[in-house]
Amino acid sequence: MVVGLSVLIFRQNVPNWELHFIFNASVAVFVLHISRMPVNPEGILQKTVRRWYFLVLLLFIYQQTGGLVFLYIPEWLDNQLAQLEFNIFGLHPTIYLEKFNIPILNEYFMLGYFAYFFLILSYAIILMRKRLHFELDMFVTTAAFTFLICFYMFYFFPIAGPRFLFREVYEGPLHGYLFVHLVDYVIKNGAAEGGSMPSTHTAIAIVILVHSWRYTRKVAYVFTPIVFALVIGTFWGRFHFISDTIVGFVMAVICIIISDWIIGNKKLGWHKLPYYQPGIMEKPVVANRKCIRNFSKSDPS
């Protein structure tokens, strides 16, 4: 709703603003309708739709960000951010990293970056197979919240990324065998220009890693080197400035803390929602501190 109203107010900055306004209004009505629908404890399909529909919507919301990149600030801020990093580091990090354009390193970091497209679904399936339904809803809620906040921040920081700013400066593309080329194909055909600050790849990867360490320790041992490669890969692959990655990390921490507080705060009525009523969820919603302690006692396998 906030984005829809912003489109209406700042429509002079948005080509085809009517379509964007209609889309956001439709999403708002749809979400309100779904959230108010009563849930039948035995309705597996209905519960599945309620759990996953918003993550599916986020695919369309992300595609919209490219058309709204100048919603509030009608110019790219890449030069300013690049100058800030140069003042801090004394060089442009992504240009400096060309010295380490080694295929095996590139493959490792691009493997991590490419894994981003499968991590969310993979971890959700793991939680479902372990019947950790409360933990799954905690994870999905936090991930969706993090996505929304990061997407909205795109409009305050229209950053295209170093791959656009320095395209004439780089000596050549990254050298690699498989994942370098796979990531390049995905980015060229699916990335929205302007979705760089903050790095949603970093933010969501940290959300996944934190939740995996909370609920499934053995999975966390596998995810940790992948997430490490993913985070480094954001700027190693020239998709983000280092600042984007740092802000993405900070936003993940903030969104996790806020999500924990919301879900653990009974005053907000979260525990009254269908997914958190006895008989539907295996675990009750508890106060945040107790909630965190209970997570540490979860099955570590």
C-alpha positions in Angstrom: 0.0 0.0 0.0 2.9 2.4 0.8 4.4 1.8 -2.6 1.0 2.2 -4.3 0.4 5.6 -2.6 4.0 6.6 -3.4 3.4 5.8 -7.1 0.4 8.0 -7.0 2.2 10.9 -5.3 5.4 10.7 -7.3 3.8 9.6 -10.6 5.9 12.2 -12.5 8.9 9.9 -11.9 7.2 6.7 -13.0 6.5 5.8 -16.6 3.2 4.0 -16.9 2.4 4.8 -13.3 -1.2 3.8 -13.8 -0.2 0.1 -14.3 2.1 0.2 -11.2 -0.7 1.7 -9.1 -3.2 -0.9 -10.2 -0.8 -3.7 -9.6 0.0 -2.5 -6.1 -3.6 -1.9 -5.2 -4.5 -5.4 -6.5 -1.7 -7.0 -4.4 -2.9 -5.1 -1.3 -6.5 -6.3 -1.8 -5.4 -9.8 -2.5 -3.2 -10.0 0.6 -5.9 -8.6 2.8 -8.4 -11.1 1.4 -6.1 -14.1 1.9 -5.1 -13.0 5.4 -8.8 -12.7 6.6 -9.8 -16.1 5.2 -10.5 -18.7 8.0 -8.2 -21.7 7.8 -9.5 -25.2 8.1 -7.0 -27.2 10.2 -7.6 -30.2 7.8 -7.3 -28.1 4.6 -3.8 -28.9 3.5 -4.1 -27.0 0.2 -5.5 -23.9 1.9 -2.8 -23.9 4.5 -0.1 -24.4 1.8 -1.5 -21.4 -0.2 -1.5 -19.2 2.9 2.1 -20.2 3.8 3.6 -19.7 0.3 1.5 -17.2 -1.7 3.4 -14.2 -0.5 6.8 -15.5 -1.5 5.4 -16.2 -5.0 4.0 -12.6 -5.1 7.5 -11.4 -4.3 8.7 -12.6 -7.7 6.3 -10.2 -9.3 7.1 -7.4 -6.8 10.8 -7.8 -7.6 10.2 -7.4 -11.3 8.3 -4.3 -10.6 11.3 -2.7 -8.8 13.1 -2.1 -12.1 10.3 0.2 -13.2 10.1 2.1 -10.0 13.9 2.5 -9.4 13.5 6.3 -9.7 10.4 6.6 -7.6 11.8 9.0 -5.1 15.2 9.9 -6.5 15.2 10.3 -10.3 18.9 9.6 -10.9 21.5 6.9 -10.4 23.7 7.3 -7.3 26.4 4.9 -8.4 29.1 7.6 -8.8 28.5 8.9 -5.3 28.7 5.4 -3.8 31.8 4.5 -5.8 33.4 7.7 -4.6 32.5 7.0 -1.0 34.1 3.5 -1.3 37.2 5.0 -2.9 37.6 7.5 -0.1 37.3 4.6 2.4 39.5 2.0 0.7 41.7 4.1 -1.4 40.7 2.1 -4.5 37.6 0.6 -6.2 37.3 -2.9 -4.7 35.7 -4.6 -7.7 38.4 -3.3 -10.0 41.1 -4.3 -7.6 39.7 -7.8 -7.4 40.5 -8.3 -11.1 44.0 -9.2 -9.9 42.4 -12.4 -8.6 40.5 -13.4 -11.7 41.3 -17.1 -11.2 38.8 -19.6 -12.6 38.7 -21.9 -9.5 38.0 -19.0 -7.2 35.4 -17.5 -9.5 33.7 -20.9 -9.7 33.5 -21.2 -5.9 32.0 -17.7 -5.4 29.7 -18.0 -8.4 28.5 -21.5 -7.1 27.5 -19.7 -3.9 25.8 -16.9 -5.8 24.0 -19.4 -8.0 22.9 -21.4 -5.0 20.8 -18.4 -3.8 18.1 -19.3 -6.3 17.6 -22.7 -4.6 18.5 -22.1 -0.9 15.1 -20.8 0.2 13.1 -23.7 -1.3 15.7 -26.3 -0.3 15.7 -25.1 3.4 11.9 -24.9 3.4 11.6 -28.5 2.1 14.1 -29.6 4.8 12.0 -28.1 7.6 8.8 -29.6 6.1 10.4 -33.1 5.9 11.4 -32.7 9.6 7.8 -31.6 10.4 9.2 -28.4 12.0 6.1 -26.4 10.9 6.4 -23.7 13.5 10.1 -23.1 12.5 9.1 -23.1 8.9 6.6 -20.4 9.4 9.1 -18.4 11.4 11.5 -18.7 8.5 9.0 -17.9 5.8 7.7 -14.9 7.7 11.2 -13.5 8.3 12.3 -14.1 4.7 9.2 -12.4 3.3 9.6 -9.4 5.7 13.3 -9.1 4.7 12.5 -9.2 1.0 9.9 -6.5 1.4 12.1 -4.1 3.4 15.1 -4.6 0.9 12.9 -4.1 -2.1 11.5 -0.9 -0.6 15.0 0.4 0.1 15.8 0.1 -3.6 13.7 3.2 -4.2 15.8 5.3 -1.8 19.1 4.1 -3.2 18.9 3.8 -7.0 22.1 1.9 -7.5 22.7 -0.1 -10.7 25.9 -1.7 -9.5 29.6 -1.8 -10.5 29.0 -4.0 -13.5 27.3 -1.1 -15.2 29.4 1.8 -13.8 32.7 0.2 -14.6 31.8 -1.9 -17.7 34.3 0.1 -19.8 37.0 -0.1 -17.1 37.2 -3.8 -16.4 39.8 -5.6 -18.4 37.5 -8.5 -19.2 34.8 -10.8 -17.8 35.3 -13.3 -15.0 37.0 -16.5 -16.1 35.3 -19.8 -15.3 33.9 -23.1 -16.4 30.3 -23.6 -15.4 28.8 -21.4 -12.6 30.4 -18.2 -13.9 28.5 -18.7 -17.2 25.3 -19.8 -15.4 25.2 -16.8 -13.2 26.0 -14.5 -16.1 23.1 -15.9 -18.0 20.6 -15.5 -15.1 21.7 -12.0 -14.4 21.4 -10.9 -18.0 18.0 -12.4 -18.4 16.4 -12.0 -15.0 17.9 -9.2 -12.9 16.2 -5.9 -12.4 18.5 -3.0 -13.0 18.6 -0.9 -9.8 18.1 -3.7 -7.3 21.5 -3.4 -5.7 21.3 -1.4 -2.4 20.9 -3.3 -0.2 22.0 -6.7 -1.4 19.0 -9.0 -1.1 21.2 -12.0 -1.8 23.2 -11.2 1.3 20.2 -10.4 3.4 18.3 -13.6 2.6 21.4 -15.7 2.8 22.0 -14.5 6.3 18.4 -15.1 7.2 18.7 -18.7 6.0 22.0 -19.3 7.8 20.7 -17.9 11.1 17.6 -20.0 11.0 19.5 -23.1 10.0 21.8 -22.7 13.0 18.8 -22.3 15.2 16.8 -25.3 14.0 19.0 -27.7 12.0 22.6 -27.7 13.0 23.8 -30.4 10.5 22.2 -28.5 7.7 23.9 -25.3 8.9 27.3 -26.9 8.6 26.6 -27.5 4.9 25.0 -24.1 4.3 27.8 -22.0 6.0 30.5 -22.4 3.2 27.8 -21.9 0.6 26.5 -18.7 2.2 30.1 -17.4 2.7 30.7 -17.9 -1.0 27.4 -16.2 -1.8 28.1 -13.1 0.3 31.6 -12.7 -1.2 30.2 -13.5 -4.6 27.9 -10.4 -4.5 30.9 -8.1 -5.1 33.4 -10.6 -6.4 31.0 -11.0 -9.4 30.7 -7.2 -9.8 27.0 -7.3 -9.1 27.2 -5.2 -6.0 29.4 -2.6 -4.3 30.8 -3.8 -1.0 28.5 -1.2 0.6 25.5 -3.0 -0.8 26.7 -6.3 0.8 27.4 -4.7 4.2 24.0 -3.0 4.3 22.3 -6.3 3.2 24.0 -8.0 6.2 22.8 -5.3 8.6 19.3 -5.4 7.2 19.2 -9.2 7.7 20.1 -8.8 11.4 17.5 -6.0 11.9 14.7 -8.0 10.1 15.5 -11.1 12.1 15.3 -9.2 15.4 12.0 -7.5 14.4 10.4 -10.7 13.1 11.3 -12.5 16.3 9.8 -9.7 18.4 6.6 -9.6 16.3 6.0 -13.3 16.4 6.9 -13.6 20.1 4.8 -10.6 21.2 1.3 -11.7 22.2 0.1 -8.1 22.5 0.2 -7.9 18.7 -2.2 -10.9 18.5 0.1 -12.9 16.3 -0.6 -16.0 18.4 -4.3 -15.8 17.4 -3.6 -16.4 13.8 -4.7 -19.9 12.5 -1.1 -21.2 12.0 -0.3 -20.6 15.7 -3.4 -22.1 17.3 -3.0 -25.4 19.2 -3.8 -28.4 17.0 -2.4 -26.8 13.9 1.1 -25.9 15.1 3.3 -28.3 17.1 4.6 -25.5 19.3 2.9 -22.5 20.9 4.0 -19.0 20.3 5.9 -17.8 23.4 7.6 -14.6 24.4 10.7 -13.8 22.4 13.4 -14.7 24.9 11.7 -18.0 25.7 11.2 -18.5 22.0 14.9 -18.2 21.3 15.8 -20.6 24.2 13.3 -23.1 22.8 14.9 -22.9 19.4 18.3 -23.9 20.8 16.7 -27.1 22.2 15.3 -28.0 18.8 16.4 -31.3 17.1 19.9 -30.4 15.9 19.9 -33.0 13.2 
